[in-house]
C-alpha cells in the first residue's frame, strides 16, 4: 500500500496539530482534556495547541482511523478516551522520519526592537529587561524540570527525548539572558 499517497489525502499537509496529538497519544491513551493538560505541562514551552485546533483535529483523526475512541459515561457526562491506532502510529513514524519544516518566527518583541529607533532608548531597554526577567523565570522552571526528568530517565520512567527538549530550552534561555545583557550595553554605548 502506498502510505504516502493515502496519508496525503487523509490530513492537510500543513497541519502539525495532528502530529502533536498523535505524539501525545503514543505515550498513552487520553481524553481530549488530558491531551490538552499534558501539552500545557510539557510541549507548551515550544509547541502550543488551542482547543479550537485540538478537538476538530481529534475528530478528523478518528474519522480517518488514525485514532480509536472508547466512549465512557462518567456520571452524566460522556468521556471519550482516544488511543492511537496502528495506522496512526505508522502515520506518526512517517512524519518523524521527514525533515522538519522551518517557519519564520513571529516575535513581537523582536519586531519592536527592530524599529526601536522610533522611541527613546529607555523604552527598548525596558522591553529587553522584561524579556530577560521572563527568561530568568523560565530558566528556573526548566532547571527544575530537568532535575525531575534526569531522575525519571535514569529510572526508565521517561524517554531521554523529553530531557533533550528541556536541555534545549535551558540553553536557549541562557543564551537569551546573555543577549539581553549585551543588547542593553550596546544601546547604552551607541545611542
Secondary structure, DSSP 8 states (H G I E B T S, - for coil): --HHHHHHHHS-TT--HHHHHHHHHHH--B-HHHHHHHHHHTGGGT----HHHHHHHHHHHHHTTSEEEEEEEETTEEEEEEEE-HHHHHHHHHHHHS---------HHHHHHHTGGGS-HHHHHHHHHHHHHHHHHHHHHHHHHHHHHHHHHHTTSS-HHHHHHHHHHHHHHHHHHHHHHHHHHHHHHH-
